[in-house]
Amino acid sequence: SRRQPTITSRASPPTRPAQRGARRFIASMAHLLLTYAQKGLLAMRPQTAAADLLKSGAMLTLSGGASAVVLAVRAGLVLAAPLAGSHGAWRLSDSKVNAESATLNAGEKLMVGEHKHFPGGLILDCFGQKLDQKNTCEAGSQVLRKAPADVFGPAPKQADLKPIFRSLHTGSPAIDTLTPIGRGQSMLLIGSNGTGKSSIARDAVIAQAMGAGRDMHCILTVSHGGLAAAHEAMEWFRAHSPRSLLARVCVVVSQGESAAERTLAASAACALGESVRDSGSHALVVLDELVGHLDLWDEAGHALRAESGGKDVMQHGSEQRAFYAALLQRASQLNEARGGGSLSLLCLVEEDSAKLDGQSAHMAHDTRSDAAENARSFTLADFGDRSPKQLQRIAALIQRGIQIDRSVLKRLGIPPPPGAPATLANEAPVSSNRTEVGADTPSAQTGSSTTQTIPLPLGGGEVAGSNMMHIDQLKSLADGHIQLHAHLFAAGRRPALEPSESLARVGAGSDIALRPMPASAAMMQLAPSLRLELAQARDLPQGKLDRLGSLQRARTDALVRALCSQRLGHPRSLGEQMCVLTAIVEGRLDFLADESVSDAANKLDELLAHVRAAAAAAISEVDDTETLGDGARAQMRSAMDALM
């Protein structure tokens, strides 16, 4: 018989220590060739197998001796920003780079500026370094126990996290009731220019001087207007915030308009927030834009196109998602073993009005000229020349009470009728001279109102239609988003949102005992029933209703009026919100359904002023404990009975 061949093991011998050391040496000498250079931005192609070490924040040494920091990697191409100065005093280089290659500094990363105390009241550059060395931190700033954090630090490990269990109070009743934000959550504020995004962000910061928010530290980015805008922002907070809050607020400014600097500023703000979180406290990071990340990604596309001789490049959607996720996933709530601190992200996203107008996401056009078209609604008579099938579909939606506008027609695939008259909601602005960058503030001497400029230039002009893919990626990665509309802002709603359009992924689920809880215990007593009423009201048929249906519609209209008639610049405490919601649930505010937004705001101000005077202890109890006890609720009811 034929003998069978003997099978022997061909496994590789174990790696020797000398071989491992050689591999580490090769990795530390990772070599890159320069392929593309613009002012303040370099593109390089790795020439060694150590490309997996070239991540955001890695430090490079250029062949001319200068330093650079890796910002992003797309399709294997490394984007870096040239630096000047030295560790602890970095700045972006604005001189021409005389280099043809670079090497990786193994183990060296870009670190945020070192601070023993939280830099309350200070303005920092895009590296987290103090811009004015003469100024010192406000008294009362928290001690930061951790060493300087990575500017592009990694997201925490899953084992170090715990479910969200505390609310981040924003002072906006519509947001705190319908789309609550939890500590450790990332939330997007999406809207076109002029929809009140910056005002909501500013109110959220001021609200941290109230109740349980007194341990929150706030870091804001200013991406447009340079140092002058940052000083204006900080001076506004000095004038309108208590000293205790000012010790917990700082500004990170982008002094230029480059994508590299704006990306670094956003990352440095998050790194500073991580230092607060890792010290066992809580941080709120407000990013005034994310367009810098989109521009940086597009610059990588230009570099790839130049490298390939002008050929089109792929979108690299998975890499883009990872690039955005590296920022958004820094929002976190640590467990007790890691100190129990949290980092919350509030990101303002500029939306192209091309989407609102129903145009292609790849078409760029003027965002302001189409604002009136976005507010247009149609009746069945406007479609007189359409096919019977289209008329039947439109009539069925109108019967259900759905407003037929351009966004609805786009989803149906039905072209809008040309030249149809616009029908706007019968709402008047709270103040005729108030815009997104202004808020009515009572004068200390006369009690009158004066327009104050909000010194946060949150939004930098028109955004191209390619922004749509950028926004879709962000929506899918963030923990939630709040959609704002220009036509609702023009009609007087504050905030300018539709209650049914915003989304919060945190807190969803049927297991109440285990699911995260972004809302406070007090809000959980009243808010769920109000959300249910809003959902049921959307299914009411249009036209005349029976007594129960009419009552339900009036209650819903009153709810929207009460939640969306806030005076900008005056965030409401949790106790005040509980007073308003209690009055709504008990039917005391049904008359607001027939009031304009301005009149509704005046009525609510009158109610809250009376309750604050008659039941101050109850309001303070709710603010401090975030619960609505029977005693506090009874005091509020008694105060309202005396007025209503």
Secondary structure, DSSP 4 states (H G I P E B T S, - for coil): -PPPPPP---PPPPPPHHHHHHHHHHHHT-EEEEEEEETTEEEEEE-STTGGG--TTEEEEETTS-EEEEEEEETTEEEEEEEES-TTS-EE--SPP--SEEEEEEEEE-BPPP-SB--TT-EE-TTS-BS-TT--PPTTPPB--SPPPBTTPPPPPGGGB----SB---S-HHHHHHS--BTT-EEEEEE-TTSSHHHHHHHHHHGGGSGGGGGEEEEEEE-SSHHHHHHHHHHHHHHHS-HHHHTTEEEEE--S--HHHHHHHHHHHHHHHHHHHHTTSEEEEEES--HHHHHHHHHHHHHHHHHTTS------HHHHHHHHHHHHTT-EEB-GGGTS-EEEEEEEEE--HHHHTT--TT----TTTTHHHHT-EE-GGGGTTS-HHHHHHHHHHHHTT--EEHHHHHHHT-PPPTTPPP---S---S-TT--TTEEEEE-TTT--EEEEE-------S---TTHHHHHHHHHHHSSEEEEB-HHHHHTT-BS-B-TTT-EE-TT-SS-TTTS---S-HHHHHHHHHHHHHHHHHHTSPSS---HHHHHHHHHHHHHHHHHTBPPTT-PPPHHHHHHHHHHHHTTTTGGGGGS-HHHHHHHHHHHHHHHHHH-HHHHHHHHHH----HHHHHHHHHHHHHH-
